[in-house]
Amino acid sequence: MSELDRVKEQLVYLRFWLGIMVATEIALVGWLISTAIGANATLWFMGAFGAVMLAVGIFLVHRQVERRIDHIGKL
């Protein structure tokens, strides 16, 4: 497998997980908004912390995707 094919496969894999992470983030934020008043405070804050950590993960994976795209441009 050539270097270009390997980087393209990594890019596809990272984009797959980025999509899953974004969909999870949307669902979690929607849950946090809809249960802001009635939810258990501990559970809600754990969800909020998870949403923040997931957002950081999305940012990091997005940076990896950008690096792979730049790497493909240099090949």
Buried (B, 14 or more C-beta within 10 A) or exposed (E): EEEEEEBBEBBEEBBEBBEEBBEBBEEBBEBBEEEEEEBEEEEBEEBBEBBEEBBEBBEEBBEBBEBBEEBBEEE
